[in-house]
């Protein structure tokens, strides 16, 4: 809707009045217009493509990019109230391939590799030679490690959402660990030097996946570990299994 006199202030003086739209009608207001943007928000109407303009203050524009992150993080964190009788979260198991196996891993690569003894896969591919080599070296020598495998061509993925889009997270290692009491645990290990917001969303999804599998109870006990310093790898793994 147009106004008869859109120019209210002198170009040589500080503005004292401005026009604002409220419910589609122009309203004259005193003071200086707050900083902000007009964003086009898509709505669904009879034509399925109606565009409407919405004024968003500048401070809220800065927060819009965090909105989806907050929603995704809360979605991963919210769990059923089992004490009130709600069913726990459970994994969605593939009907025709419920359990994967290292026996299915067979591929060629020109990337640098290192041989293994405790892994069912003959070599570990070193995508980050220094860190990957250090982790593989230590896993080979830890007495608690029964077996391990680099998650390369294993097709072990964990679904998660990032910025409203579904993705597949591929952790670095899968480890079979013998606890002090003789029990066996499975550890999902991620080796990460620098962590982004997307990495944190992956971690939240992995921990939720672990809780779901542990609630299911037919695949053993699982835990997730994030190692940010290969020198402290053993301490990281020991701390992870303490929660079991």
N, C-alpha and C positions, 0 to 999 in steps of 0.2 A: 504494500500500500504506500502511495506517495504522499508527501507533505508539501504544503504550499511554499513554506520558507525553510528549506533544509539547512541554509547557512545561518548560524546563530551567533558566531563569535568573530571578532576581528582577527585577521592573520597576524596582527602586531601585538596582541595581548594574550594573556593566558586564558584558555577557555573557561567559561563559568557555567555554561549550559550545554546539554546534548540531547539528542533524540534516542530513545530506546524503544524496542518493540516488546510489548507484553500481550500475549495471547493474540498475536497478529496485528495489534493496533499500535500506532506510534504514540509514545508518551513523552512529554517534555520533562526533563529532569534537571535539577540544579547540580552544579559541581563539574568535575572533569570525568570523562568517560573512563571506566576501568579498562586496563589493557586486556586483550583477549582475542579470540579468533572465532570466525563463523565456520563451523565444520558441517559438511554434508553428511547426514546420517541416513542410510538407506532403510526405508520402511516398506512393508508389503501392503499394497492396495489392490484395487481391481485390475490394474495393469501390471502388477507384480514388479514395478520398477519406479515407484514414486520417490523422489528425492526431496527431503526437507532440510532446511537450514536450522542449525541450533547454535546459539552463542555460548561459547565455553570460555570462562575466565582463563587468563594466562597461567595461573598457578595450577589449574586443573589440567590444562594441556600437558604440562610437565609430568603429571601423574598418570596420564592415560596409558603410557607404555608399561607401567607397573601393574595396571589393573589385571591384565590377563595372567601375569606371573603370579599374582596373589591368588587368583582363582585356581590356577593349576596346582600351586603349592598346598592350598587348603584341601583341594580335592584328594590329593595323595595322602594327606595327614588325617582326614576324618575317617574314623572307623566305627563299625557297629558297636552298640553297647551290649556286649555279651552277657554282662551281669543282669541286665534287664530282660534277657531272653531273646535278644536279636541274634540271628545266625552270624558267625564270624565270616570274615572275608576268606574266600577259597580260590584257588587257581583255576583258570580255564585250561583244561587239558586237551591237547590235540587228540582227536578220536582215532586216527589211523597211525599216529606216531607219538604215543604218550611219553616215551623215553628215548632220548638221543644217545649216541654212543660214539666214542673215538674210533671204533672199528670202521666207521663210515668215512673217516678223514683220509683223503688221498688226493694230493695236488702237487704241482710243480711250481717253483718260484725261482726268480733270479735275485731275490732280496737276500741280504746276509743272514746266515743261520748259525745255530750252535747245537751240537748233538746233546741228547738227553739220555738218562738212565731210568729215572722214576716216572717219566711221562710215557703214556701209551703211544704218543706221536713221536716219531724218531728225532725230530728237530724242532727247535723254537725259532720262529722267524723274528728277527730283530728289527722292528719298525723304528724304534729309538735305540740304537745299538748300545749306548752306555747304560741306560736304565734297564732295558729289557734283559741285557746280558747279566747285570747285577742281580736282578730278581731271579732269573733262571738258575744262576750259580748258587744262590742262597737256598732256593727251594730244593735243589739236588742234595744239599748237605744238612738240611734240618731233619733230625730224627723223627719229629712228629709228622712229617709229610709222608703219607703212604703213597700217594700218586698225585700228579697234577697234569694239566694240559693248558696250553695257550689256546684261547678261544679264537682260533683261526680256522675257518671252514667247518666249524662245529655247528653253525646255525643256532647257537644258543643266544637268544635275544629276549629283551624285556621291553614291553611296550610302554610308552610314555607320551605325554602331550607337551608340546612346546609352542607357545604363541598360537594356540588353537589348532595346531596340526599334529596328527599322530606320527610318531617316529618309532624306530626300533633301536634300543640301546644294546651294544655288544660289549660286555665287560672284558677285561684283559685275560684273566686266568680263572680256572676252576680247580679247586684243591680239595683232596681228601685228607683230612687231618685226624690224627689219633690224640684224643684228650688224655689227661692225666689219669682219669678213672677207667681208661680202656675203651670208652665209647668212641664212635667215629662221627665226625662232623664234616659237612661240605661247606667250603668257604668260597664265596664269589669275591675275587680280588680285583680291585681297580687301582692302577698305578697312575698317579696324576701329580704333576709338579705345579701347574697353574690351573686354578679352578674358576670356571665361568658360571654365570647364572644357569645356563643350560646344563652344565655338569651337575650342579646342585639338584636340578630337577631330575636328572638321571638317577642320582643317588637316592632321592626320595622314592622314586618308582621302584628301585632295586630293593630297598628296605621294605616297602609294602609287599613286593613279590615274595620276599623271604618270609614275612609274617603269614602270608596266605598259604605258602607251601608247608610251613610248620603247623598251621592249623589243620591242614589236610592230613598230615601224619603218616602218609604211606611212602614218602620219599626220603625218610631220614630227617636229621636236623640240619638246618642251613643257617648260615650267617653271612653278612656282607661286611667287607673290610675295605677301607680307603687308605692307601699308602701314599703319603706325600714325600717320603724320604726313604729310598731303598736301604739305607744304612739301618733304619729302624723297622725293617720289614718283620722280623720275628716278633718284636714287641707288639707290633700292630696286630698280627695274627693271634697272638696269645690273648690280647685284650679282647679281640672279637669273640673268641670262643668262650670267654669267661661269662658272657651273657647267656649262654645256653644252659 
